[in-house]
Amino acid sequence: MSEKNVALTQPPEGYFDWLAELKNRIHAAQQRATLAVNRELVLLYWQIGRDILARQAKQGWGAKVIDRLAHDLRNAFPEMKGFSPRNLKYMRAFAEAWPEPEFVQQAAAQLPWFHLCTLIDKLATREERDWYLAKAVEHAWSRNVLVMQIETRLLERQGKALTNFDQRLPKPQSDLARESLKDPYRFDFLGLTDEAQERAVESTLVQHVTQFLLELGAGFAFVGRQVLLDVGGDEFFIDLLFYHLKLRCYVVIELKAGKFKPEHLGQLGFYLTAIDAQVKSEQDNPTIGLLLCKSKNKVVAEYALRDNAQPLGIAEYKLLESLPEPLRTNLPSIEQIEQELEGKHDTDRRRQADAGRVEGGKTA
């Protein structure tokens, strides 16, 4: 029977459920195999790095031994990649950064090799490397996402928003909620400058919702923008509404394109009350509010939060800064660049024409 005829035969009842289960098992086995190979490779690299460190320390071998080792290993294992002098130096740095074999086996070996090289390259302290390593494992970050989180200094921003969660939420939810917010939020990816108004920022955030969710952090699910609330026949619109899967609650985000004012919390608190009354189910935890503003006076913000009965947070957001005036005036405009290019093309054409005439004269 041909492949085509086999595909057309009617399978017995329950076949497709069984097939789906088999596919899941195969995918899981493939994933476990990939992880096992990666683990063995990382452990091998650590052991090589440890040996290089030990021999250089005890026997005084210089840096040239790495070049010789790379040459000999590549000759012995021509089908294997990873034995360049540069990578051997990373192995040495890897063993130096994490000297404990137990930590390498339990934590570091869960990440691909180039994730570990990124941690070594971009971070200076063991504390920073351990923190980003744990987050990369927890959230399954790609290497590009890991680089982005390091370069935007997530460690310094995580859990830094001003909140009243400790007073308004029970533990451990208050701790998780606080760690779910950061300050400041980096919206550089929008390509907007500080002159952008609230609606422009809000609209562009929705257009770049994938990057926005990445900046918000794990657990946030986008519900809607300009969400309509009908309260007693009057209409109100929430800037951005999210649901946090770990906190099991709605999160209302309001944007203010200026400095924080205490009255902003009154509007945000009203939206929380409305969401709790009209949208939240019995299984959901109380709604949380986050006010994002361009700047804030920390003392004023703390006072405003102190006696507020609802769980609220205040954080700043950062856009692209405007170009300084001296730099702005020194940079050519698009029109100037186009004119310059057109002038260059005219000059090139004239030179080609002159060269043709000279060449023609020589031939004659």
C-alpha positions in Angstrom: 0.0 0.0 0.0 1.4 3.4 -1.0 2.0 6.3 1.4 -0.9 8.2 -0.1 -3.3 5.3 0.4 -2.2 4.7 4.0 -2.9 8.4 4.8 -6.4 8.0 3.4 -7.4 5.0 5.5 -9.8 5.6 8.3 -8.0 5.1 11.7 -9.8 3.4 14.6 -11.5 5.3 17.3 -9.0 6.9 19.8 -6.2 6.8 17.3 -5.6 10.6 17.0 -5.6 11.0 20.8 -2.9 8.3 21.0 -1.0 9.9 18.1 -1.0 13.2 19.9 0.3 11.6 23.1 3.1 9.8 21.1 4.1 13.1 19.5 4.3 14.7 22.9 6.5 11.9 24.2 8.8 12.1 21.2 9.2 15.9 21.6 9.9 15.4 25.3 12.5 12.8 24.6 14.2 15.0 22.0 14.3 17.8 24.5 15.7 15.6 27.2 18.4 14.4 24.8 19.3 17.9 23.8 19.6 19.0 27.4 21.7 15.9 28.3 24.1 16.6 25.4 24.4 20.3 26.5 25.0 19.3 30.1 27.8 17.0 29.2 29.4 19.6 26.9 29.2 22.3 29.5 30.7 20.0 32.1 33.5 19.0 29.7 34.3 22.6 29.0 34.4 23.4 32.7 36.8 20.5 33.4 39.1 21.6 30.5 39.0 25.2 31.9 39.8 23.9 35.4 42.8 21.9 34.2 44.2 24.9 32.3 43.9 27.1 35.4 45.5 24.4 37.6 48.4 23.8 35.3 49.1 27.4 34.6 49.1 28.1 38.4 51.2 25.1 39.5 53.5 24.6 36.5 53.8 28.2 35.3 52.6 27.5 31.8 52.1 30.7 29.8 49.3 31.8 27.5 50.9 30.1 24.5 50.0 26.7 25.8 46.4 27.5 24.9 47.3 28.0 21.2 49.2 24.7 21.2 46.3 22.9 23.0 43.8 24.3 20.5 46.0 23.1 17.6 46.4 19.6 19.0 42.7 19.1 20.0 41.5 20.2 16.6 43.8 17.8 14.9 42.7 15.0 17.2 38.9 15.8 16.9 38.5 17.5 13.5 34.7 16.9 13.5 34.2 18.7 16.8 33.8 22.5 17.0 34.7 24.5 20.1 38.4 24.0 20.4 39.6 27.4 19.1 42.0 29.4 21.3 39.3 31.9 22.0 36.8 29.2 23.2 39.5 27.6 25.4 40.1 30.9 27.0 36.3 31.1 27.7 36.6 27.6 29.3 39.3 28.9 31.6 37.2 32.0 32.5 34.2 29.7 33.0 36.1 27.6 35.6 37.4 30.7 37.2 33.9 32.3 37.4 32.3 29.2 38.9 34.9 27.1 40.6 32.5 24.8 42.4 31.6 21.6 40.4 28.3 21.2 42.3 27.1 24.6 41.1 28.1 23.9 37.6 26.3 20.5 37.6 23.1 21.8 39.2 22.7 25.3 37.7 25.2 26.4 35.0 24.8 23.2 33.0 21.1 24.1 32.4 22.1 26.9 30.0 23.7 26.6 26.6 27.4 27.4 26.3 27.0 30.7 24.6 24.6 31.9 27.3 27.4 31.3 29.8 30.0 33.1 27.6 27.6 36.1 27.6 27.4 36.1 31.4 31.2 36.0 31.6 31.6 38.7 29.0 29.0 41.2 30.2 29.0 40.9 34.0 31.8 41.5 36.5 30.7 40.0 39.8 29.6 36.5 40.9 26.4 37.9 42.4 25.3 39.4 39.1 26.2 36.3 37.1 24.3 34.0 39.4 21.2 36.3 39.4 21.0 36.5 35.6 21.8 32.8 35.2 18.9 31.9 37.5 16.5 34.2 35.7 17.6 32.8 32.3 17.0 29.3 33.5 13.6 30.2 35.1 12.3 32.0 32.1 14.0 30.1 29.3 15.5 33.3 27.8 17.2 33.2 24.5 20.7 34.6 24.2 19.4 37.8 22.6 16.9 38.3 25.5 19.6 37.6 28.1 21.8 40.3 26.4 18.9 42.7 26.4 18.1 42.1 30.1 21.7 42.6 31.1 22.2 45.8 29.0 19.0 47.3 30.4 20.1 46.5 33.9 17.2 44.4 35.0 18.8 43.4 38.3 19.0 47.1 39.3 15.4 47.8 38.3 13.6 44.6 39.4 11.3 45.2 42.4 12.3 48.9 42.7 8.9 50.5 42.0 7.4 52.4 45.0 4.4 50.5 46.2 2.2 50.0 49.3 1.9 46.2 48.6 3.4 45.3 52.0 0.5 47.1 53.8 -2.3 46.2 51.3 -1.6 42.6 50.2 -1.2 39.4 52.2 2.1 37.6 52.1 3.5 36.0 50.0 1.5 37.8 47.3 2.8 41.2 48.4 6.4 40.0 47.9 5.6 38.5 44.5 3.7 41.6 43.4 6.6 43.9 44.4 9.1 41.7 42.5 6.8 41.8 39.5 7.3 45.6 39.1 10.4 47.5 38.3 11.6 51.1 38.1 12.3 52.6 35.7 10.6 50.8 32.7 12.7 51.1 29.5 10.7 51.9 26.4 13.6 52.7 24.1 12.3 50.1 21.6 9.4 52.4 20.8 11.7 54.9 19.1 9.9 57.8 20.7 11.6 60.8 22.4 10.7 62.5 25.7 8.4 64.9 23.8 5.9 62.1 23.0 2.4 62.5 24.5 0.6 59.8 26.6 -1.7 58.6 23.7 1.3 58.2 21.3 3.3 56.2 23.9 0.2 54.0 24.7 -0.5 53.4 21.0 3.1 52.5 20.1 3.3 50.2 23.2 0.4 48.2 21.8 2.0 48.1 18.3 5.1 46.6 20.0 3.1 44.5 22.5 5.6 41.6 22.3 8.6 43.8 23.3 6.3 45.5 25.9 5.4 42.2 27.5 9.1 41.3 27.6 9.9 44.6 29.4 7.0 44.1 31.9 8.3 40.7 32.8 7.1 37.1 33.1 3.4 36.5 33.9 1.8 39.5 32.2 -0.9 38.8 29.7 -2.3 41.6 27.6 -6.1 42.2 27.9 -6.7 45.4 26.1 -6.1 49.1 25.5 -8.6 51.9 26.2 -10.8 49.3 27.9 -14.4 50.7 28.3 -15.9 50.9 31.8 -19.6 51.8 32.2 -20.2 53.1 35.7 -23.7 54.4 36.4 -24.1 55.3 32.7 -20.9 57.2 32.5 -18.1 55.9 30.3 -14.4 55.7 31.4 -11.5 54.2 29.5 -8.5 52.4 31.1 -5.2 53.1 29.3 -3.9 49.5 29.5 -5.3 46.4 31.2 -3.3 43.2 31.9 -3.8 40.0 33.8 -0.9 38.6 35.8 -0.9 34.8 35.6 1.2 34.2 38.7 -0.5 36.8 40.9 -3.9 35.7 39.6 -5.1 39.3 39.4 -5.8 42.1 36.9 -3.2 44.9 36.6 -4.4 48.4 35.5 -1.6 50.5 34.0 -2.1 54.3 33.6 0.4 56.4 31.6 1.2 60.0 32.6 3.5 62.0 30.2 4.7 64.3 33.0 5.7 64.4 36.6 3.8 62.4 39.2 1.0 64.2 41.0 -0.9 62.7 44.0 -4.3 63.2 42.3 -3.2 60.6 39.6 -3.7 57.9 42.2 -7.4 58.9 42.7 -8.2 58.2 39.1 -6.2 54.9 39.1 -7.9 53.8 42.4 -11.3 54.4 40.8 -10.4 52.1 37.9 -9.3 49.4 40.4 -12.6 49.6 42.2 -14.5 49.3 38.9 -12.5 46.4 37.7 -12.9 44.6 41.0 -16.7 45.2 40.8 -17.3 44.5 37.2 -14.6 42.2 35.8 -12.8 40.3 38.6 -14.1 36.9 39.4 -14.3 35.3 42.9 -11.2 33.3 42.2 -9.1 36.4 41.3 -7.0 38.3 43.8 -7.6 42.1 44.2 -6.7 44.2 41.2 -3.3 46.0 41.3 -2.6 49.4 39.8 0.6 50.7 38.3 1.1 54.4 37.4 3.9 55.0 34.9 5.1 58.6 34.8 8.0 60.4 33.2 9.4 61.5 36.6 8.5 61.5 40.3 9.4 63.1 43.6 10.1 60.1 45.7 8.9 61.7 48.9 5.7 62.9 47.4 5.0 59.5 45.9 5.7 57.8 49.2 3.2 60.2 51.0 0.6 59.6 48.3 0.8 55.8 48.7 1.0 55.7 52.5 -2.7 56.1 53.4 -4.1 54.7 50.1 -6.3 51.6 50.8 -5.7 50.0 47.4 -2.6 48.1 46.2 -0.8 50.6 44.0 2.7 51.1 42.5 4.4 54.1 41.0 7.3 53.9 38.5 9.0 56.0 35.9 9.4 55.1 32.2 12.3 56.1 30.0 12.1 56.9 26.3 14.8 57.9 23.9 16.3 61.1 25.1 16.2 64.1 22.7 19.5 64.9 20.9 21.5 67.6 22.7 21.3 70.9 20.8 25.0 71.1 19.8 24.8 67.5 18.4 21.5 68.1 16.7 22.8 71.1 14.8 26.0 69.3 13.8 24.2 66.3 12.4 23.2 66.5 8.7 19.5 66.3 7.9 18.0 63.7 5.5 17.7 66.4 2.8 21.4 67.3 3.3 22.4 63.7 3.0 20.4 63.3 -0.2 21.9 66.4 -1.7 25.4 65.2 -0.8 24.7 61.9 -2.4 23.3 63.5 -5.6 26.3 65.8 -5.8 28.6 62.8 -5.4 26.8 60.9 -8.1 27.1 64.0 -10.4 30.8 64.2 -9.7 31.3 60.5 -10.3 29.5 60.7 -13.6 31.6 63.7 -14.7 34.8 61.8 -13.8 33.7 58.8 -15.7 32.9 60.9 -18.8 36.3 62.7 -18.6 38.0 59.3 -18.2 36.2 58.1 -21.3 37.3 61.0 -23.3 40.9 60.6 -22.2 40.8 56.9 -23.0 39.3 57.6 -26.4 42.0 60.2 -27.1 44.7 57.6 -26.2 43.1 55.0 -28.5 43.0 57.5 -31.4 
